[in-house]
């Protein structure tokens, strides 16, 4: 940068090239102190991002696989382009402020103020870079808008990170780097700010303009109409090395910008996920959901009528147990490790077990709308937290209200977290139980009461519920920091975090078993449908950021008194949005619903089912054994789930028509869910 600036106003010929380079150090020393400080700060920030990228690399060296060193080096080179965007945003204000006529960088007082401000900025960036390592482990991607959602509950947020396994090493590393940054900035400002500045005002102005132009170019990141986007980081087949090219400050700021932009009132052509003409996209979604007719025929809407066969014999109670972070990989009957889920395994012998079932997203604020409202997970802010969002769905509480169902939601912690209570209140739930309904002595950690306390209270409260009732419960114990109420649940040696998680999973399974045993003693048991599922999948794999296996969760519909000996294993592919229409089919009700899923139990045998899964900008469609993975604006890949190394063998070029067909269905589904939730069309709800 400095060399380019010194060329300003200088006409070089072959005869004076040698003289120019011999005098280059003198020319650099003659630059204004403001330019030298800005350039030095730019270099310091560059070194910081290289260090953070190196730490990130060392944290996941096993993911490099057999990739060559040249690819890693190329990732660092590409990464500098993304780093330069953020660095230029940091240096530009420094450059402009330092040129103000009343700012004198030769004074120690002014220097100290600048040092303090930019130390704070760099220290915050360092913290983000280190936190990104843990975020990547859990979500398979860099910091994005979801990190902002966590900050809406600072108490829970800081409790969670303070109990993380690597908390103190991260904090010590952050402190050391911050101190070194402070010392470096102090040297930059104190030494360069006091140097004699012989530059004339005209030359100084020219250099300032050139510097601004240069930083402006770096902010854009590339020559051309469009600025640098994260798609340019994906240059090879190894997804980890592609992620190595990015930096978390860029991905976070970019995703926040996209969400804020999409949150405003936009025209149809400006919608963020405008993949196709909306009528075409709507037609694709109707085909996916098997909608041949609809109530609102003159507008884009999924509202439709159920067609029951006869009248329901009676109105059973419904209990939906949403287990925090439960995943199929830890459930014995679903192919997981034996001995961790004995209670669930036993219950599955007397119910409908869905063994090819998936979470739609990776957070509770995605799972609750999917399970209780049949609305899918979308990129960006959860619909639970969007006050102005339209409601292109009908909750199960809203649907059952005309049939005199009393709708209750119970959680052993804070129901204000993620706006759960506000969202459910707006969607028909009338009664709530939360942490305030338990003794403070029952609390275990910051999240709330352990699961067995919640189940004990609700099994007792059920005796007095007006019938029929809908009760939904969300567990919380299987969540970081994985605390146990008693050492008797430590069936695995807790020398590793994985064993600690297994013990906590085993405890929640035990609590579920105790709950069913308690309810069996009550008359209400014989007239109740129990649904067991998960709010979202467990943490994502850093190697495979959108893996169907990690999204696979349990679904068990348990009601032996109603089903009798008709228990079976359902192999049809499904997801959380299918729970509501499937329950409506079992209830045999005449009603309208606005489901983004289907009644799995009524599908034709030739229909393999489907599941849409998302994590940030990563979209996936599972249809039988086929998996279509679309990283928005970056790539589309087709995989075969029956292939042992299926996420390493892209079949999109081998089967281009199938890949394109699945892309159209997936993108249409996301486009219309986003379109209808963003206030573009008012819903005629009935």
C-alpha positions as CSV (number, residue, x, y, z in Angstrom):
1,X,0.0,0.0,0.0
2,X,2.8,2.4,0.9
3,X,4.7,1.6,-2.2
4,X,1.6,2.3,-4.4
5,X,1.0,5.6,-2.6
6,X,4.6,6.8,-3.2
7,X,4.1,6.4,-6.9
8,X,1.5,9.2,-6.9
9,X,2.7,12.1,-8.9
10,X,5.9,10.3,-9.9
11,X,6.7,9.6,-13.5
12,X,9.1,6.7,-13.8
13,X,11.2,5.8,-16.9
14,X,13.7,3.0,-17.4
15,X,16.5,5.5,-16.7
16,X,15.4,6.4,-13.3
17,X,13.9,3.1,-12.0
18,X,17.1,2.2,-10.2
19,X,17.3,5.6,-8.6
20,X,13.7,5.3,-7.5
21,X,14.1,2.0,-5.7
22,X,17.4,3.2,-4.1
23,X,15.5,6.2,-2.7
24,X,12.4,4.2,-1.7
25,X,13.1,4.0,2.0
26,X,13.6,7.8,2.0
27,X,10.3,8.3,0.1
28,X,8.5,6.1,2.6
29,X,9.9,8.0,5.6
30,X,8.7,11.2,4.0
31,X,5.1,10.0,4.1
32,X,2.7,11.8,6.5
33,X,2.5,10.2,9.9
34,X,-1.2,9.6,9.4
35,X,-0.5,7.5,6.3
36,X,2.2,5.6,8.1
37,X,0.1,4.9,11.1
38,X,-2.8,3.7,9.0
39,X,-0.5,1.5,6.9
40,X,1.1,0.0,10.0
41,X,-2.3,-0.6,11.6
42,X,-3.3,-2.4,8.4
43,X,-0.3,-4.6,8.5
44,X,-0.9,-5.4,12.2
45,X,-4.5,-6.3,11.5
46,X,-3.4,-8.5,8.6
47,X,-1.0,-10.3,11.0
48,X,-3.9,-10.8,13.5
49,X,-6.2,-12.4,10.9
50,X,-3.4,-14.7,9.7
51,X,-2.8,-15.7,13.4
52,X,-6.5,-16.4,14.0
53,X,-6.8,-18.4,10.7
54,X,-3.7,-20.4,11.8
55,X,-5.3,-21.1,15.2
56,X,-8.5,-22.2,13.4
57,X,-6.5,-24.5,11.1
58,X,-4.6,-26.1,14.0
59,X,-7.9,-26.7,15.8
60,X,-9.1,-28.9,13.0
61,X,-6.0,-30.3,11.3
62,X,-7.6,-33.7,11.0
63,X,-10.1,-32.2,8.5
64,X,-7.4,-31.4,6.0
65,X,-7.4,-35.0,5.0
66,X,-5.2,-35.8,2.0
67,X,-5.4,-32.2,0.6
68,X,-2.1,-30.7,-0.5
69,X,-0.2,-28.0,1.2
70,X,-0.7,-25.8,-1.8
71,X,-4.5,-25.8,-1.2
72,X,-4.0,-24.6,2.4
73,X,-1.7,-21.9,1.2
74,X,-4.2,-20.9,-1.5
75,X,-6.9,-20.7,1.3
76,X,-4.7,-18.2,3.2
77,X,-4.2,-16.2,0.0
78,X,-7.9,-16.1,-0.7
79,X,-8.6,-15.4,2.9
80,X,-6.5,-12.2,2.7
81,X,-9.1,-10.8,0.3
82,X,-11.9,-11.3,3.0
83,X,-9.6,-10.1,5.7
84,X,-8.8,-7.0,3.7
85,X,-12.5,-6.1,3.5
86,X,-12.8,-6.0,7.3
87,X,-9.4,-4.4,7.9
88,X,-10.2,-1.6,5.4
89,X,-13.4,-0.9,7.3
90,X,-11.3,-0.6,10.5
91,X,-8.5,1.5,9.0
92,X,-10.6,3.9,7.0
93,X,-12.1,5.7,10.0
94,X,-8.6,5.9,11.5
95,X,-7.3,7.5,8.3
96,X,-10.1,10.0,8.1
97,X,-10.2,11.0,11.8
98,X,-6.5,11.4,12.0
99,X,-6.6,13.9,9.1
100,X,-9.0,16.2,10.8
101,X,-7.4,19.6,11.4
102,X,-8.0,19.6,15.2
103,X,-6.4,16.1,15.6
104,X,-2.7,16.2,16.4
105,X,-1.2,12.7,16.6
106,X,2.1,14.1,17.9
107,X,0.4,14.6,21.3
108,X,0.5,11.7,23.7
109,X,-3.0,12.3,24.9
110,X,-4.4,11.9,21.4
111,X,-2.2,8.9,20.8
112,X,-3.5,7.2,24.0
113,X,-7.1,7.7,23.0
114,X,-6.4,6.1,19.5
115,X,-4.5,3.2,21.1
116,X,-7.4,2.5,23.5
117,X,-10.1,2.6,20.8
118,X,-8.3,0.4,18.3
119,X,-7.1,-2.0,21.0
120,X,-10.7,-2.5,22.0
121,X,-11.7,-3.1,18.3
122,X,-8.9,-5.6,17.7
123,X,-9.5,-7.3,21.0
124,X,-13.2,-7.8,20.1
125,X,-12.2,-9.2,16.7
126,X,-9.8,-11.6,18.5
127,X,-12.6,-12.7,20.8
128,X,-14.9,-13.3,17.8
129,X,-12.2,-15.3,16.0
130,X,-11.6,-17.6,19.0
131,X,-15.3,-18.0,19.7
132,X,-15.8,-18.9,16.0
133,X,-13.8,-22.1,16.6
134,X,-16.4,-23.4,19.1
135,X,-19.2,-22.1,16.9
136,X,-17.8,-24.0,13.9
137,X,-17.6,-27.2,15.9
138,X,-21.3,-27.0,16.7
139,X,-22.7,-25.7,13.5
140,X,-20.2,-26.6,10.8
141,X,-19.8,-23.0,9.7
142,X,-18.5,-19.6,10.7
143,X,-20.3,-17.1,12.9
144,X,-23.5,-15.9,11.3
145,X,-26.8,-14.2,12.3
146,X,-27.7,-17.0,14.7
147,X,-24.9,-15.8,17.0
148,X,-26.8,-12.5,17.3
149,X,-29.9,-14.4,18.4
150,X,-28.0,-15.9,21.3
151,X,-27.0,-12.4,22.5
152,X,-30.6,-11.5,23.0
153,X,-30.3,-13.5,26.3
154,X,-26.9,-12.4,27.7
155,X,-27.4,-14.2,31.0
156,X,-27.9,-17.6,29.3
157,X,-25.2,-16.8,26.7
158,X,-22.5,-16.0,29.2
159,X,-23.5,-18.9,31.4
160,X,-23.2,-21.3,28.4
161,X,-19.8,-20.1,27.2
162,X,-18.4,-19.9,30.7
163,X,-19.2,-23.6,31.2
164,X,-17.7,-24.6,27.9
165,X,-14.8,-27.2,28.1
166,X,-12.3,-24.9,26.5
167,X,-13.4,-21.7,28.2
168,X,-10.3,-20.9,30.2
169,X,-7.7,-21.7,27.4
170,X,-9.7,-19.5,25.1
171,X,-9.9,-16.6,27.6
172,X,-6.2,-16.8,28.4
173,X,-5.3,-16.8,24.7
174,X,-7.6,-13.9,24.1
175,X,-6.0,-11.9,27.0
176,X,-2.5,-12.6,25.8
177,X,-3.2,-11.6,22.2
178,X,-5.1,-8.5,23.4
179,X,-2.1,-7.4,25.5
180,X,0.3,-7.9,22.6
181,X,-2.0,-5.9,20.4
182,X,-2.1,-3.1,22.9
183,X,1.7,-3.0,23.1
184,X,2.0,-3.1,19.3
185,X,-0.5,-0.3,18.8
186,X,1.2,1.8,21.4
187,X,4.5,1.5,19.6
188,X,2.9,2.4,16.2
189,X,1.2,5.5,17.5
190,X,3.9,6.8,19.8
191,X,6.8,6.3,17.4
192,X,5.2,7.1,14.1
193,X,3.1,9.9,15.5
194,X,6.0,11.9,16.7
195,X,8.0,11.8,13.5
196,X,8.6,15.0,11.6
197,X,6.2,15.4,8.7
198,X,7.7,17.5,5.8
199,X,4.8,16.7,3.4
200,X,3.1,19.7,1.8
201,X,-0.7,20.1,2.1
202,X,-1.2,19.4,-1.6
203,X,0.8,16.2,-1.5
204,X,-0.9,15.3,1.8
205,X,-4.3,15.7,0.2
206,X,-3.3,13.7,-2.9
207,X,-2.1,10.9,-0.7
208,X,-5.2,10.9,1.4
209,X,-7.4,10.7,-1.7
210,X,-5.3,7.8,-3.1
211,X,-5.5,6.0,0.3
212,X,-9.2,6.3,0.4
213,X,-9.6,5.0,-3.1
214,X,-7.3,2.1,-2.3
215,X,-9.2,1.2,0.9
216,X,-12.5,1.5,-1.1
217,X,-11.2,-0.9,-3.6
218,X,-10.2,-3.4,-0.9
219,X,-13.6,-3.0,0.8
220,X,-15.2,-4.1,-2.5
221,X,-12.7,-7.0,-2.6
222,X,-12.7,-7.4,-6.3
223,X,-12.9,-5.5,-9.6
224,X,-16.3,-5.7,-11.2
225,X,-19.9,-4.7,-10.6
226,X,-20.5,-6.9,-7.6
227,X,-18.4,-6.7,-4.4
228,X,-16.6,-9.8,-2.9
229,X,-19.0,-12.4,-1.7
230,X,-18.3,-15.6,0.3
231,X,-19.0,-17.8,-2.7
232,X,-15.5,-17.0,-3.9
233,X,-14.0,-18.8,-0.9
234,X,-15.3,-22.2,-2.3
235,X,-12.5,-23.1,-4.7
236,X,-11.9,-26.8,-4.0
237,X,-13.7,-30.0,-3.0
238,X,-12.5,-30.0,0.6
239,X,-15.2,-28.0,2.4
240,X,-13.0,-27.4,5.4
241,X,-10.3,-25.7,3.3
242,X,-13.0,-23.6,1.7
243,X,-14.2,-22.6,5.1
244,X,-10.6,-21.8,6.1
245,X,-10.6,-19.1,3.4
246,X,-13.4,-17.2,5.1
247,X,-13.2,-15.1,8.2
248,X,-15.9,-15.0,10.9
249,X,-16.2,-11.2,11.1
250,X,-17.0,-11.2,7.4
251,X,-19.5,-14.0,7.5
252,X,-21.2,-12.5,10.6
253,X,-21.5,-9.0,9.2
254,X,-22.6,-10.3,5.8
255,X,-25.4,-12.5,7.3
256,X,-26.6,-9.6,9.5
257,X,-26.7,-7.3,6.4
258,X,-28.7,-10.0,4.4
259,X,-31.2,-10.5,7.3
260,X,-31.7,-6.7,7.8
261,X,-32.1,-6.2,4.1
262,X,-34.6,-9.0,3.8
263,X,-36.5,-7.8,6.8
264,X,-37.6,-4.6,5.0
265,X,-40.6,-4.3,2.8
266,X,-39.3,-5.4,-0.6
267,X,-40.8,-5.8,-4.1
268,X,-41.2,-9.3,-5.5
269,X,-38.1,-9.0,-7.6
270,X,-36.0,-8.0,-4.6
271,X,-36.8,-11.0,-2.3
272,X,-33.7,-12.6,-1.1
273,X,-34.6,-16.1,-2.1
274,X,-36.2,-15.3,-5.4
275,X,-35.1,-18.4,-7.2
276,X,-38.1,-18.7,-9.6
277,X,-41.3,-16.9,-10.6
278,X,-43.5,-17.2,-7.5
279,X,-46.4,-18.9,-9.3
280,X,-44.0,-21.5,-10.6
281,X,-42.4,-21.9,-7.1
282,X,-45.9,-22.2,-5.6
283,X,-46.8,-24.9,-8.1
284,X,-43.7,-26.9,-7.1
285,X,-44.6,-26.7,-3.4
286,X,-48.2,-27.7,-4.0
287,X,-46.9,-30.8,-5.9
288,X,-44.4,-31.6,-3.1
289,X,-47.3,-31.5,-0.5
290,X,-49.8,-33.3,-2.7
291,X,-52.2,-30.3,-2.7
292,X,-54.7,-30.8,-5.5
293,X,-57.1,-28.2,-4.3
294,X,-57.1,-25.4,-1.7
295,X,-59.6,-23.2,0.1
296,X,-58.0,-19.9,-1.1
297,X,-57.9,-20.7,-4.8
298,X,-57.4,-17.1,-5.8
299,X,-54.2,-16.4,-3.8
300,X,-51.0,-18.1,-3.0
301,X,-51.8,-20.1,0.1
302,X,-51.4,-23.6,1.5
303,X,-54.6,-23.5,3.5
304,X,-56.5,-26.7,2.8
305,X,-59.3,-28.9,4.2
306,X,-58.9,-32.3,5.8
307,X,-61.2,-35.1,4.6
308,X,-62.0,-37.4,7.6
309,X,-63.5,-40.8,7.1
310,X,-66.5,-40.7,9.4
311,X,-66.7,-39.1,12.8
312,X,-64.0,-39.4,15.4
313,X,-64.8,-42.0,18.1
314,X,-63.6,-39.7,20.8
315,X,-61.2,-36.8,21.3
316,X,-58.0,-38.1,22.9
317,X,-55.6,-36.0,24.9
318,X,-52.2,-35.2,23.2
319,X,-48.9,-35.0,25.0
320,X,-46.0,-33.8,22.9
321,X,-42.6,-34.3,24.6
322,X,-39.9,-32.3,22.8
323,X,-36.5,-33.6,24.0
324,X,-33.6,-31.1,23.9
325,X,-31.0,-31.9,21.2
326,X,-31.9,-35.6,21.1
327,X,-30.3,-37.3,18.1
328,X,-30.8,-40.8,16.5
329,X,-27.1,-41.6,16.9
330,X,-27.5,-42.1,20.6
331,X,-30.7,-44.1,20.6
332,X,-30.2,-47.9,20.5
333,X,-33.4,-48.8,18.6
334,X,-32.4,-46.3,15.9
335,X,-29.0,-47.8,15.4
336,X,-27.2,-45.8,18.1
337,X,-25.1,-47.1,21.0
338,X,-26.9,-49.6,23.2
339,X,-27.5,-48.8,26.8
340,X,-28.0,-45.1,26.6
341,X,-31.7,-45.0,25.8
342,X,-33.3,-48.1,27.5
343,X,-36.6,-46.4,28.3
344,X,-37.1,-45.0,24.8
345,X,-36.1,-48.3,23.3
346,X,-38.7,-50.1,25.5
347,X,-41.5,-47.6,24.7
348,X,-40.8,-48.0,20.9
349,X,-42.0,-51.6,21.1
350,X,-45.5,-50.4,21.7
351,X,-45.8,-47.5,19.3
352,X,-45.2,-46.1,15.9
353,X,-41.4,-45.6,15.5
354,X,-40.2,-43.4,12.6
355,X,-36.7,-44.4,11.8
356,X,-36.0,-42.1,8.9
357,X,-37.0,-38.8,10.5
358,X,-35.2,-35.5,10.5
359,X,-35.0,-32.2,12.3
360,X,-35.7,-29.2,10.0
361,X,-33.1,-27.0,11.7
362,X,-30.4,-26.8,14.4
363,X,-32.0,-24.7,17.1
364,X,-35.0,-24.8,19.4
365,X,-36.5,-21.7,17.8
366,X,-36.6,-23.6,14.6
367,X,-37.9,-26.9,16.1
368,X,-40.8,-25.5,18.0
369,X,-42.5,-23.8,15.0
370,X,-41.8,-26.9,12.9
371,X,-43.4,-29.3,15.5
372,X,-46.3,-27.2,16.8
373,X,-47.0,-25.1,13.6
374,X,-45.6,-27.3,10.8
375,X,-43.5,-24.3,9.6
376,X,-40.0,-25.1,8.2
377,X,-36.7,-23.7,9.3
378,X,-35.5,-20.8,7.2
379,X,-32.1,-18.9,6.9
380,X,-31.9,-15.8,9.0
381,X,-33.9,-14.8,12.0
382,X,-36.3,-17.4,13.4
383,X,-40.0,-16.7,12.8
384,X,-40.4,-16.9,16.6
385,X,-38.4,-13.7,16.9
386,X,-39.9,-11.7,14.0
387,X,-42.7,-9.6,15.4
388,X,-43.9,-8.3,12.0
389,X,-43.9,-11.8,10.3
390,X,-47.0,-13.1,8.7
391,X,-48.2,-16.5,9.9
392,X,-48.3,-18.9,6.9
393,X,-49.3,-21.8,9.2
394,X,-51.9,-22.8,11.8
395,X,-50.6,-24.1,15.1
396,X,-52.0,-27.4,16.5
397,X,-53.4,-25.4,19.4
398,X,-55.3,-23.1,17.0
399,X,-56.6,-26.1,15.1
400,X,-57.8,-28.0,18.2
401,X,-59.4,-25.0,19.9
402,X,-62.8,-25.4,18.2
403,X,-62.9,-28.9,19.6
404,X,-62.5,-27.5,23.1
405,X,-58.9,-28.6,23.6
406,X,-57.1,-26.9,26.5
407,X,-53.6,-26.1,25.2
408,X,-50.7,-26.1,27.7
409,X,-47.0,-25.6,27.3
410,X,-44.5,-26.5,30.0
411,X,-40.8,-25.8,30.3
412,X,-38.6,-25.9,33.4
413,X,-36.7,-22.7,32.5
414,X,-37.3,-19.2,31.2
415,X,-40.1,-19.1,28.7
416,X,-39.1,-15.6,27.6
417,X,-36.0,-17.2,26.1
418,X,-36.2,-17.0,22.3
419,X,-39.7,-15.4,22.7
420,X,-41.2,-18.9,23.2
421,X,-44.1,-17.7,25.4
422,X,-44.9,-14.7,23.2
423,X,-44.9,-16.8,20.0
424,X,-47.0,-19.6,21.5
425,X,-49.5,-17.2,23.1
426,X,-50.0,-15.6,19.7
427,X,-50.7,-19.1,18.3
428,X,-53.3,-20.4,20.6
429,X,-51.6,-21.7,23.7
430,X,-53.4,-20.5,26.8
431,X,-51.7,-22.0,29.8
432,X,-48.0,-22.1,30.7
433,X,-45.7,-23.6,33.2
434,X,-42.1,-22.3,33.5
435,X,-39.3,-21.9,36.0
436,X,-41.4,-19.7,38.2
437,X,-43.7,-22.6,39.0
438,X,-40.9,-24.6,40.6
439,X,-39.0,-24.1,43.9
440,X,-35.7,-22.3,43.5
441,X,-34.0,-25.2,45.3
442,X,-35.0,-27.5,42.4
443,X,-32.9,-25.5,39.9
444,X,-29.8,-27.1,38.6
445,X,-27.6,-24.6,36.8
446,X,-28.8,-21.5,34.9
447,X,-31.1,-23.2,32.5
448,X,-33.7,-24.4,35.0
449,X,-35.0,-27.5,36.8
450,X,-33.8,-31.0,35.7
451,X,-36.1,-33.0,33.5
452,X,-37.5,-35.4,36.1
453,X,-38.7,-32.5,38.2
454,X,-40.6,-31.1,35.2
455,X,-42.1,-34.5,34.4
456,X,-43.1,-35.2,38.0
457,X,-45.0,-31.9,38.2
458,X,-46.7,-32.3,34.9
459,X,-47.8,-35.9,35.6
460,X,-49.4,-34.5,38.8
461,X,-51.0,-31.5,37.1
462,X,-52.5,-33.7,34.4
463,X,-54.9,-35.1,36.9
464,X,-56.7,-31.8,37.1
465,X,-56.5,-30.7,33.4
466,X,-59.8,-30.1,31.7
467,X,-60.2,-32.7,29.0
468,X,-59.4,-33.0,26.2
469,X,-56.1,-31.3,26.5
470,X,-53.0,-30.6,24.5
471,X,-49.8,-30.6,26.6
472,X,-46.4,-29.8,25.1
473,X,-43.3,-30.1,27.2
474,X,-39.7,-29.1,26.3
475,X,-36.9,-30.7,28.3
476,X,-33.6,-28.9,29.0
477,X,-31.2,-31.2,30.8
478,X,-29.4,-32.5,27.7
479,X,-27.8,-29.2,27.1
480,X,-24.4,-27.7,27.8
481,X,-23.1,-27.8,30.5
482,X,-24.8,-31.3,30.9
483,X,-25.4,-31.3,34.6
484,X,-26.8,-34.3,36.4
485,X,-29.0,-34.2,39.5
486,X,-27.4,-37.4,40.9
487,X,-24.2,-39.3,40.5
488,X,-26.1,-42.6,39.9
489,X,-26.6,-41.5,36.3
490,X,-22.9,-41.5,35.6
491,X,-22.8,-44.8,33.8
492,X,-19.8,-43.6,31.7
493,X,-16.5,-42.4,33.1
494,X,-16.7,-38.6,32.7
495,X,-13.1,-38.2,31.5
496,X,-14.4,-36.8,28.2
497,X,-17.1,-34.4,27.2
498,X,-18.6,-37.1,25.0
499,X,-19.1,-39.4,28.0
500,X,-20.6,-36.5,30.0
501,X,-23.1,-36.0,27.2
502,X,-23.9,-39.7,27.2
503,X,-24.6,-39.7,30.9
504,X,-26.9,-36.7,30.5
505,X,-28.7,-38.4,27.6
506,X,-29.1,-41.5,29.8
507,X,-30.6,-39.4,32.6
508,X,-33.2,-37.7,30.3
509,X,-34.2,-41.1,29.0
510,X,-34.6,-42.3,32.5
511,X,-36.8,-39.3,33.3
512,X,-39.0,-40.1,30.3
513,X,-39.4,-43.7,31.5
514,X,-40.4,-42.5,35.0
515,X,-42.9,-40.0,33.5
516,X,-44.7,-42.8,31.5
517,X,-44.7,-45.1,34.5
518,X,-46.4,-42.3,36.6
519,X,-49.0,-41.5,34.0
520,X,-49.8,-45.2,33.5
521,X,-51.2,-45.2,37.0
522,X,-53.8,-42.6,36.0
523,X,-57.0,-43.0,34.0
524,X,-55.9,-40.4,31.6
525,X,-53.2,-42.8,30.2
526,X,-55.7,-44.8,28.2
527,X,-57.1,-41.8,26.4
528,X,-53.8,-40.0,25.5
529,X,-51.5,-40.0,22.5
530,X,-47.9,-39.4,23.5
531,X,-45.5,-38.0,20.9
532,X,-41.8,-38.1,21.6
533,X,-39.4,-36.1,19.3
534,X,-36.5,-33.7,19.4
535,X,-36.4,-29.9,19.1
536,X,-33.4,-30.1,16.8
537,X,-30.4,-32.2,16.0
538,X,-27.2,-32.4,17.9
539,X,-24.1,-30.4,17.0
540,X,-23.0,-30.4,13.3
541,X,-19.9,-32.1,12.0
542,X,-17.2,-29.6,11.1
543,X,-16.2,-31.9,8.3
544,X,-19.7,-32.3,6.9
545,X,-21.6,-29.0,7.7
546,X,-24.9,-30.3,6.5
547,X,-25.0,-34.0,7.2
548,X,-28.4,-35.9,7.1
549,X,-27.1,-38.3,9.7
550,X,-26.6,-35.5,12.3
551,X,-30.1,-34.1,11.4
552,X,-31.7,-37.5,12.0
553,X,-33.8,-37.5,15.2
554,X,-36.4,-39.7,16.9
555,X,-40.2,-39.6,16.4
556,X,-42.2,-42.0,18.4
557,X,-46.0,-42.0,18.6
558,X,-46.8,-44.0,21.7
559,X,-50.4,-44.8,22.6
560,X,-50.8,-48.6,23.3
561,X,-54.3,-48.3,24.6
562,X,-55.5,-46.8,21.3
563,X,-53.1,-48.5,18.8
564,X,-53.3,-51.9,20.5
565,X,-50.8,-54.3,18.9
566,X,-50.5,-52.2,15.8
567,X,-47.0,-50.9,16.7
568,X,-44.7,-50.7,13.7
569,X,-41.6,-49.1,12.3
570,X,-42.3,-46.4,9.7
571,X,-39.5,-46.1,7.1
572,X,-40.9,-43.2,5.1
573,X,-38.7,-40.1,5.1
574,X,-40.2,-37.3,7.2
575,X,-39.4,-34.3,9.3
576,X,-40.8,-32.2,12.1
577,X,-43.3,-30.4,9.8
578,X,-45.0,-33.7,9.2
579,X,-45.9,-34.2,12.9
580,X,-48.9,-31.9,12.9
581,X,-50.6,-33.3,9.7
582,X,-49.9,-36.8,10.8
583,X,-51.6,-36.2,14.2
584,X,-54.6,-34.6,12.4
585,X,-54.9,-37.7,10.3
586,X,-54.9,-39.9,13.5
587,X,-57.5,-37.6,15.1
588,X,-59.7,-37.9,12.0
589,X,-60.9,-34.3,12.4
590,X,-62.6,-32.1,9.8
591,X,-60.7,-28.9,9.9
592,X,-58.4,-26.6,7.9
593,X,-54.7,-26.6,8.2
594,X,-51.7,-24.8,6.7
595,X,-49.1,-27.5,7.0
596,X,-45.7,-27.5,5.3
597,X,-45.6,-31.2,5.7
598,X,-47.8,-34.3,5.1
599,X,-49.6,-37.0,6.9
600,X,-46.9,-39.7,6.7
601,X,-49.3,-42.5,7.7
602,X,-51.6,-41.8,4.7
603,X,-48.9,-41.6,2.0
604,X,-48.9,-44.1,-0.9
605,X,-46.5,-46.9,-0.5
606,X,-44.6,-45.8,-3.5
607,X,-44.0,-42.3,-1.9
608,X,-40.6,-42.3,-0.2
609,X,-41.4,-39.0,1.6
610,X,-39.1,-36.0,1.9
611,X,-37.4,-33.8,4.4
612,X,-36.0,-30.3,4.1
613,X,-33.1,-29.5,6.4
614,X,-31.3,-26.1,6.8
615,X,-28.5,-24.5,8.7
616,X,-28.0,-20.9,7.8
617,X,-27.3,-20.5,4.1
618,X,-27.0,-24.3,3.7
619,X,-30.1,-26.0,2.4
620,X,-30.8,-29.8,2.0
621,X,-33.5,-32.0,0.5
622,X,-33.7,-35.7,1.4
623,X,-35.9,-37.9,-0.8
624,X,-35.6,-41.5,0.0
625,X,-31.9,-42.3,-0.4
626,X,-31.1,-39.1,-2.3
627,X,-29.7,-36.0,-0.7
628,X,-29.5,-32.6,-2.5
629,X,-27.2,-30.1,-0.8
630,X,-27.4,-26.5,-1.9
631,X,-25.1,-23.9,-0.4
632,X,-26.9,-20.7,-1.6
633,X,-25.0,-18.8,-4.3
634,X,-22.1,-21.3,-4.1
635,X,-22.8,-24.9,-5.2
636,X,-25.3,-27.7,-5.6
637,X,-24.4,-31.3,-4.9
638,X,-26.2,-34.6,-5.1
639,X,-25.4,-37.5,-2.9
640,X,-26.6,-41.1,-2.4
641,X,-27.3,-41.8,1.3
642,X,-26.6,-45.5,0.7
643,X,-23.0,-44.7,-0.3
644,X,-20.6,-45.3,2.6
645,X,-18.8,-42.1,1.9
646,X,-21.9,-40.3,0.5
647,X,-20.8,-36.8,1.4
648,X,-17.6,-37.2,-0.6
649,X,-19.1,-38.5,-3.8
650,X,-21.0,-35.8,-5.7
651,X,-23.4,-37.3,-8.3
652,X,-24.8,-34.1,-9.7
653,X,-22.9,-34.4,-13.0
654,X,-23.8,-38.1,-13.3
655,X,-27.5,-37.5,-12.8
656,X,-28.0,-33.8,-13.8
657,X,-31.8,-34.1,-14.4
658,X,-32.4,-35.6,-11.0
659,X,-30.2,-33.0,-9.4
660,X,-31.9,-30.1,-11.1
661,X,-35.4,-31.5,-10.3
662,X,-34.5,-31.7,-6.6
663,X,-33.0,-28.3,-6.7
664,X,-36.2,-26.8,-8.0
665,X,-38.3,-28.5,-5.3
666,X,-35.9,-27.5,-2.5
667,X,-35.5,-23.9,-3.6
668,X,-39.2,-23.5,-4.3
669,X,-40.0,-24.7,-0.8
670,X,-37.6,-22.3,0.9
671,X,-38.6,-19.4,-1.4
672,X,-42.4,-19.7,-0.7
673,X,-42.0,-20.2,3.0
674,X,-39.8,-17.1,3.1
675,X,-42.2,-15.2,0.8
676,X,-45.3,-15.9,2.8
677,X,-43.7,-15.1,6.1
678,X,-42.3,-11.7,5.1
679,X,-45.6,-9.8,4.8
680,X,-45.9,-10.1,1.0
681,X,-49.4,-11.6,1.2
682,X,-52.0,-11.5,3.9
683,X,-53.3,-15.0,4.9
684,X,-57.0,-15.7,4.8
685,X,-57.0,-18.0,7.9
686,X,-60.1,-19.9,8.7
